[in-house]
Amino acid sequence: MMSKEKKHEEKVKESPSKEKEEVMEEVEIEEEKPNQEMEQLKQENKELQEKVDILKNEYARAYADTENMKKRLQNEFDQKMKYHIQDFAKEVIPVIDNCERALALEVKDEADENYRKGFEMVKNQLWSSLQKEGVEEIEALGLPFDPNWHQAMLSEHQEGVEEGIVLEVLQKGYKLKDRLLRPAMVKISE
């Protein structure tokens, strides 16, 4: 088989001059076609590459959004699990306060002592359950006043005590792990 160029060359040799010109034009047109097709293909390739780049960018954004949502949901779940007992603990703390008030009363006879023991058992069981979940009493007596954990109700001047020290705890404060449930109500030195 002969190539296109050889066929055209043969036609050019065989044909008269007018025909030679027509054949030459055909050869030029046929030579331009591959160049035009090549340019078209290059343009299509460029457009497709731009689309691929856009889709890659959109994919990266969607992936990042998904990862951020996953992290946020995991964080929310962890927080929920860490502090799941918070509302219940806030409800039970006043019960513990009442048990302590009942235990502070003076015992007059054996029947009162039995009631006291019953209150003590209930209080200890409630407190033990709360401690297992991470509830702690806020230490305050004799420590410097900390507005993050203490609420100053009274102040009093005392000789030999520096300013800002907790003199008395009026109501115990509690925290759940690192979160405040109820501040300790205290009297501080001035």
Secondary structure by P-SEA (a helix, b strand, c coil): cccaaaaaaaaaaaccaaaaaaaaaaaaaaaaaaaaaaaaaaaaaaaaaaaaaaaaaaaaaaaaaaaaaaaaaaaaaaaaaaccaaaaaaaaaaaaaaaaaaaacccccaaaaaaaaaaaaaaaaaaaaaaaaccccccccccccccccbbbccccccccccccccccccbbbbbccccccccccccccc
